Amino acid sequence: MSASEHPDAWRLVDEGWGRRAADFATLAEPSNCREYVAVHRHLDVGAGTRLLDVACGSGLALELARACGATVAGIDASARLLAVARHRNPDADLAVGDMHHLPWDDGAFDVVTSFRGFWGTTPDALTEAWRVLAPAGRLGFTVWGHIKASEGAWALSPFRLASEPKVANQAAMVALGRPGAGEDLLDRTGFVHIRRVTIPMAWEFADPASYARGLASMGPSYEAIQTVGEDAFMEYAHEVASARVRDGLPLRATLDVVGYLADKPAAPPCSPSGFLAVPDTTEELQRSYEHDVETIGFVMNASRAWAHSPDVHDALFGLLDRVARSCSLTFRQRGILVTACASAHGDSYCSLAWGLKLATHSGPDVAAGVLRGDDTELDAKERALATWARRVAGDPNGTVAEDLDDLRAAGYDDAAILAITTFVALRIAYSTINGALGVHPDRELADAPRPVVDAVRWGRPIVQCT
Ligand SMILES: C[S@@+](CC[C@H](N)C(=O)[O-])C[C@H]1O[C@@H](n2cnc3c(N)ncnc32)[C@H](O)[C@@H]1O
């Protein structure tokens, strides 16, 4: 059973992987040092690197990373393997647990490794690795490659004594090594600079007996032992190894291992006022910024974004004001129109800014309700305005004449309906320009009433730049 099938499946891992922890640590794991060194070199592990090894087993990879100067953390589902890792790395931050739920903060590591710990059956574990990597952090992990074509394929052949479903699951696990499989998964998870590299791997054992004992310490062997029994497993392992004995040399099995390397994207430069450079402050701009401070207490990101054309900005708002006056919209009605069309358009900035204004004027429940599309706090006239604003923002070419019935019933004549529609369309134009140019809501809007902040689940987030 895989962790994706049952959230507690990882708790069963120790039964197979932990039962011969000392054998694994001394007879099996040391051969893997070749892949550890290769991956650490690819990831530039060195002094000060904050490294996490996922499915760290008995911790030899961690010990080697520490030898390069890294500060290390590790997690493994097997308590007994992790006890060996602790013994080897007493100062490391080690946890018994599931790689799908890492007990570390977002962005805690520069490097995440996993040596045959991520599989085709554990795609979500990569999402966790992504989470704990810092921006521009480096990921490196290995999986079995084309084992059948490996000179040392014989060394893994006893795993196939397991029951048919277990062997099928082993195949699904190693499918991550197929050309394109890891690349696709990494790409879908959000990694960049994805590379596939060849990793050196050779298992060496002194003789068939130590090979059989080392192999028996591994999880897949336990699956085989459960099927054929310990004696039959050991006998078979001994037999396949005996055929490879060469005088004076250790048994050696070279195995195809694939390495995947990838980076988490670097954090974008923090510019809440959007993608355009903010021009030097002229006297005119200074006046516009001061006007913001006098009226709302801070300079709006939108004012900086529009700093190339403050005159166009003012003309747009002059026109909005003129149109609103022409149909006698009250402040509350303007607030309803803006919050309704901004939310339907997916613009978080105007939703929050006008959600705050409407909340201050009419209460947070009215504002949050309109933002969520719940107009129960509105009267019939206001409901007609909100409904029309959402219609114009959502599907202006799908309207029908009957959509105007409620506005007419509310007392609006054709001239007023044209003005209301113009008002909404101009607000959508303003939202579109801000959204397209990457303008984020002002961080001060995070202090808007909770129901308003909680209602806005769309658009660009509020960003805090340090
Ligand atoms: C092939 S071994 C690799 C161990 C170690 N990385 C090495 O290089 O020898 C797979 C490891 O994954 C661990 N493991 C399996 N499922 C896990 C899970 N859901 N969370 C964390 N570790 C897991 C096992 O206990 C085992 O140590």
The ligand as an ORCA input file, in Angstrom:
! r2SCAN-3c Opt
* xyz 0 1
  C      15.726      2.603     -1.198
  S      15.755      3.118      0.480
  C      16.879      4.448      0.401
  C      17.466      4.807      1.716
  C      18.609      5.793      1.645
  N      18.189      7.002      0.977
  C      19.812      5.169      0.955
  O      20.372      5.850      0.102
  O      20.184      4.078      1.283
  C      14.182      3.837      0.676
  C      13.982      4.535      2.019
  O      12.733      5.169      1.988
  C      12.165      5.111      3.284
  N      10.727      5.405      3.114
  C       9.783      4.653      2.492
  N       8.586      5.273      2.504
  C       8.782      6.466      3.140
  C       7.930      7.567      3.462
  N       6.634      7.585      3.117
  N       8.455      8.613      4.105
  C       9.770      8.633      4.464
  N      10.619      7.607      4.194
  C      10.141      6.537      3.525
  C      12.528      3.737      3.748
  O      12.441      3.585      5.142
  C      13.959      3.618      3.234
  O      14.872      4.092      4.171
*
